[in-house]
Amino acid sequence: MRMALRGALALFLTALAAAATYFILTMLGPDWTMFAPATCLATHCFCEIPRTGQLVLQPANSWSSLSFVFVGLWVMLAGGPRSNRTPFCGFAAIWFGLTAIVIGIGSFLLHATLTLWGQFGDVLGMYLFSAFTVTYAFKRWRELGSVASAAIYLVMCAVLIGLLIVVPETRRWMFAVVIVADIIVELWLARPHRPRVEVQWYLWGIALQAVAFTIWILDQTGRWCSGSSLVQGHAIWHFLNAAALFTSYLYYRSERRFR
């Protein structure tokens, strides 16, 4: 499938996903006070002022989340078929893309509702994705089979989701721990097992995440904040992290099979 056609199809499917999510919200809202509030409300859930009484409380932060959905769909369309050139294809690429979609939909639900269940969906996608990248790094480093890799992944997800349910306030720290572990295992241990991999794509992802995190701090602390504006630091955080996720895909996809 040509790149332009793939992009157009991913954009169309993203619009369908947005419409379906919005429709589901119409059946549940707009009175989101009926549900338990997100724990982030203790710190105002970022700069954007909630539009009280509206179906989507934080429109900029909500709609920008769909950038993850677009990237995930693009990856699934591009990386699904089995390839003789790269091992990052088939189920691995599809799951990578699917977890990106979960990140986007979950983030949309959090910022649209500012509820505890929306927050759970937001963090769930991040955990599913980060656990996958850590597991994939271990798989390449230790040359694990599919069964062992699946077991590691399921255990990681079970622990992270369990902590999210029991102590949701630790979600950000746990995600940071997993991300740091992923970088260490990938760059120092797994990368030597990836023949001719284009490591610059991974480094670009780290750079984008660093810039995004700086903007996240400025938004969270109110140093860069205009609550009623449609230009929000946290929305830019979404776009930059979606771009970082895409560069990560390019890194994994650049690996070549041994001849």
Secondary structure, 3 states (H helix, E strand, C coil): CCHHHHHHHHHHHHHHHHHHHHHHHHHHCCCHHHCCECHHHHHCCCCCCCCCCCCCCCHHHHHCCHHHHHHHHHHHHHHCCCCCCCCCCCHHHHHHHHHHHHHHHHHHHHHHHCEHHHHHHHHHHHHHHHHHHHHHHHHHHHCCCHHHHHHHHHHHHHHHHHHHHHCHHHHHHHHHHHHHHHHHHHHHHHHHHCCCCCHHHHHHHHHHHHHHHHHHHHHHHCCCCCCCCCCCHHHHHHHHHHHHHHHHHHHHHCCCCCC
